[in-house]
Amino acid sequence: MRVVPPWALLSAGAAPVFLVGGWLLGAARQPGGFDQVSGTISALAAVGATDRWIMTLGLVGLGLCHCVTAAGLRPLAAGGRALLALGGVATLAVAAFPLPAGGGSTPHALAAAVAFGTLALWPALAPAGPPPSMVRGGIGGAGPRPGHPGGDALRPALGDAGRRARWSTPDGYAGGGRAAWAALAAGLLTPVAWFVIELATGGDRIGLAERVAAGAEALCPLLVAGWLSRR
């Protein structure tokens, strides 16, 4: 039985293609060129941008991919998958509320904030606890006890099953598993923090920071789905 269905791997792989393809093609269509170091992704989908449908389509595709991938990462905890799906919905909202020509938009800014935040934090809630069968099997739980009928005979088999379950859970369920998921979330938050600083200070690398942050968040579900599919 596949841990991650093929359609989830497909959606996870399509997400960065929609994002990067959108900003590359959208920038190429702007008259006189487009500076992707200082220019934001949202500017390519803003009202008045040339062929804004390209970046809009990229954002819609990205958001839908995150929602589909979240549905397919079944071994992960519901909280992490819900945050990933929420990030996808927020990305759809970013596309639905484009920046107006030459101005800002509160709905757009709120949607972008939710999208960046949830897509960075979802790995922190992704590791699942031990399945009920693992607990019942005697790994720290209430399995058959020695001296009881069948207890001594079943204990070696239960012990082997427990050890296999220990290594087959999504977070590794061995030392450092949850710390690795937390480190992944921290790694995603780092470029997001850089983008926020550039945005708040009016830096000249806003576009670069946004692309690094958005690109990392788009790639993360693919890496997780690929890792789970190999277990």
C-alpha positions as CSV (number, residue, x, y, z in Angstrom):
1,M,0.0,0.0,0.0
2,R,1.3,3.4,-0.9
3,V,1.9,5.8,2.0
4,V,1.3,8.8,-0.3
5,P,-1.0,8.4,-3.3
6,P,0.5,9.3,-6.8
7,W,-1.9,12.2,-7.2
8,A,-0.6,13.8,-4.1
9,L,3.0,13.5,-5.4
10,L,1.8,15.0,-8.7
11,S,0.1,18.0,-7.0
12,A,3.2,18.5,-4.8
13,G,5.4,18.5,-7.8
14,A,3.2,20.9,-9.8
15,A,3.1,23.5,-7.1
16,P,6.6,25.0,-7.6
17,V,6.1,24.7,-11.4
18,F,3.0,26.9,-11.2
19,L,4.7,29.4,-8.9
20,V,8.1,29.8,-10.7
21,G,6.6,29.4,-14.1
22,G,4.1,32.1,-13.3
23,W,6.6,34.7,-12.1
24,L,9.1,33.9,-15.0
25,L,6.5,34.1,-17.8
26,G,4.7,37.0,-16.2
27,A,7.9,39.0,-15.8
28,A,8.9,38.2,-19.4
29,R,5.6,39.8,-20.6
30,Q,6.1,43.1,-18.9
31,P,7.0,45.9,-21.3
32,G,10.5,47.2,-20.8
33,G,11.4,44.3,-18.5
34,F,10.7,43.5,-14.9
35,D,13.2,43.6,-12.0
36,Q,12.5,40.4,-10.0
37,V,14.9,41.5,-7.3
38,S,12.8,44.5,-6.3
39,G,9.5,43.7,-7.9
40,T,7.0,41.5,-6.1
41,I,5.1,38.5,-7.3
42,S,1.9,40.3,-6.6
43,A,2.8,43.1,-8.9
44,L,2.8,40.7,-11.8
45,A,-0.9,39.8,-11.0
46,A,-1.9,43.4,-10.1
47,V,-4.6,45.3,-11.9
48,G,-3.0,47.0,-14.9
49,A,-0.1,44.6,-15.3
50,T,0.4,43.2,-18.8
51,D,-1.0,39.7,-19.1
52,R,-1.7,39.6,-15.4
53,W,-3.7,36.3,-16.0
54,I,-0.4,34.5,-16.2
55,M,0.6,35.1,-12.6
56,T,-3.0,34.9,-11.5
57,L,-3.2,31.4,-13.0
58,G,0.1,30.5,-11.3
59,L,-1.3,31.5,-7.9
60,V,-4.5,29.7,-8.4
61,G,-2.6,26.5,-9.5
62,L,-0.3,26.8,-6.5
63,G,-3.2,27.2,-4.1
64,L,-5.1,24.3,-5.5
65,C,-2.0,22.1,-5.4
66,H,-1.5,22.8,-1.7
67,C,-5.1,21.8,-1.0
68,V,-4.8,18.6,-3.0
69,T,-1.4,17.7,-1.4
70,A,-2.8,18.3,2.1
71,A,-5.5,15.8,1.4
72,G,-3.0,13.2,0.2
73,L,-0.4,13.4,3.1
74,R,-2.5,11.0,5.1
75,P,0.3,9.8,7.4
76,L,0.7,13.3,8.9
77,A,-1.2,14.8,11.7
78,A,-4.5,16.5,10.9
79,G,-3.3,19.8,12.3
80,G,-0.3,20.1,9.9
81,R,-2.4,19.1,6.9
82,A,-5.1,21.6,7.9
83,L,-2.5,24.4,8.0
84,L,-1.2,23.4,4.6
85,A,-4.7,23.4,3.2
86,L,-5.4,26.8,4.8
87,G,-2.3,28.1,3.1
88,G,-3.6,26.9,-0.2
89,V,-7.0,28.6,0.4
90,A,-5.2,31.8,1.4
91,T,-3.1,31.6,-1.8
92,L,-6.3,31.4,-3.8
93,A,-7.5,34.5,-1.9
94,V,-4.3,36.3,-2.9
95,A,-5.3,35.7,-6.5
96,A,-8.9,36.6,-5.9
97,F,-7.9,40.0,-4.4
98,P,-5.2,41.4,-6.6
99,L,-3.4,44.7,-5.9
100,P,-5.1,47.7,-7.5
101,A,-3.2,49.7,-10.0
102,G,-0.7,51.9,-8.1
103,G,-2.0,51.1,-4.6
104,G,-2.4,48.7,-1.8
105,S,-5.2,46.3,-0.8
106,T,-6.0,45.2,2.8
107,P,-7.7,41.9,1.7
108,H,-4.7,41.1,-0.5
109,A,-2.3,41.9,2.4
110,L,-4.2,39.8,4.9
111,A,-4.5,36.8,2.5
112,A,-0.8,37.0,1.8
113,A,0.1,37.2,5.5
114,V,-2.1,34.1,6.2
115,A,-0.6,32.2,3.2
116,F,3.0,32.9,4.2
117,G,2.4,32.2,7.8
118,T,0.6,28.9,7.5
119,L,2.8,27.6,4.7
120,A,5.8,28.1,7.0
121,L,4.3,26.7,10.2
122,W,2.5,23.6,8.9
123,P,5.5,21.3,9.4
124,A,5.6,22.1,13.1
125,L,2.2,20.4,13.4
126,A,2.8,17.6,10.9
127,P,4.3,14.8,13.1
128,A,1.7,12.3,14.2
129,G,1.7,10.4,17.4
130,P,1.9,6.6,17.7
131,P,-1.0,4.8,16.1
132,P,-3.4,3.0,18.5
133,S,-2.1,-0.4,17.3
134,M,1.4,0.6,18.4
135,V,0.2,1.4,21.9
136,R,-1.9,-1.7,22.2
137,G,1.0,-3.8,20.9
138,G,3.0,-3.1,24.0
139,I,5.3,-0.3,23.2
140,G,4.8,1.4,26.5
141,G,1.1,0.3,26.3
142,A,-1.2,-2.4,27.6
143,G,-0.3,-5.5,25.5
144,P,-0.3,-9.1,26.7
145,R,1.7,-9.5,29.9
146,P,4.1,-12.4,30.6
147,G,2.5,-15.1,32.6
148,H,-0.9,-14.5,31.1
149,P,-2.3,-16.9,28.5
150,G,-0.6,-16.2,25.1
151,G,1.4,-13.3,26.6
152,D,4.8,-15.0,26.6
153,A,4.3,-16.5,23.1
154,L,3.1,-13.2,21.6
155,R,5.7,-10.9,23.1
156,P,8.5,-11.5,20.6
157,A,6.2,-10.9,17.7
158,L,4.7,-7.8,19.3
159,G,8.1,-6.5,20.1
160,D,9.2,-6.9,16.4
161,A,6.0,-5.3,15.2
162,G,6.4,-2.5,17.7
163,R,10.0,-1.8,16.5
164,R,8.8,-1.8,12.8
165,A,6.0,0.6,13.7
166,R,8.4,2.8,15.6
167,W,10.4,3.4,12.4
168,S,7.4,3.6,10.0
169,T,5.6,6.5,11.6
170,P,5.9,9.8,9.7
171,D,8.0,11.6,12.3
172,G,10.4,8.7,12.7
173,Y,9.2,8.2,16.2
174,A,12.8,7.9,17.2
175,G,15.0,10.5,18.9
176,G,15.0,13.9,17.2
177,G,12.0,13.3,14.9
178,R,9.8,16.1,16.2
179,A,12.9,18.4,16.4
180,A,13.5,17.8,12.7
181,W,10.0,18.9,11.8
182,A,10.4,22.0,14.1
183,A,13.7,22.8,12.4
184,L,12.0,22.6,9.0
185,A,9.4,25.1,10.1
186,A,12.1,27.4,11.4
187,G,13.9,27.1,8.1
188,L,10.8,28.2,6.3
189,L,10.2,31.1,8.7
190,T,13.7,32.5,8.1
191,P,13.1,33.8,4.5
192,V,9.6,34.9,5.5
193,A,11.2,37.0,8.2
194,W,13.6,38.4,5.7
195,F,10.7,39.3,3.4
196,V,8.8,41.0,6.2
197,I,11.9,43.1,7.1
198,E,12.4,44.1,3.5
199,L,8.7,45.0,3.2
200,A,8.7,47.0,6.5
201,T,11.8,48.9,5.7
202,G,11.2,49.5,2.0
203,G,14.3,47.5,1.0
204,D,15.4,47.1,-2.5
205,R,15.4,43.3,-2.4
206,I,11.7,42.8,-1.6
207,G,11.1,40.7,-4.7
208,L,14.1,38.5,-4.1
209,A,13.1,37.9,-0.5
210,E,9.6,37.1,-1.5
211,R,10.7,34.6,-4.1
212,V,13.0,32.8,-1.8
213,A,10.3,32.5,0.8
214,A,7.5,31.5,-1.6
215,G,9.8,29.1,-3.4
216,A,10.9,27.3,-0.3
217,E,7.3,27.0,0.9
218,A,6.2,25.6,-2.5
219,L,9.0,23.0,-2.5
220,C,8.5,21.9,1.1
221,P,5.4,19.7,0.5
222,L,7.1,18.0,-2.5
223,L,10.1,17.1,-0.3
224,V,7.8,15.8,2.5
225,A,5.7,13.8,0.1
226,G,8.8,12.3,-1.6
227,W,10.3,11.4,1.8
228,L,7.1,9.7,2.9
229,S,6.7,7.8,-0.3
230,R,10.1,6.2,0.2
231,R,9.4,4.9,3.7
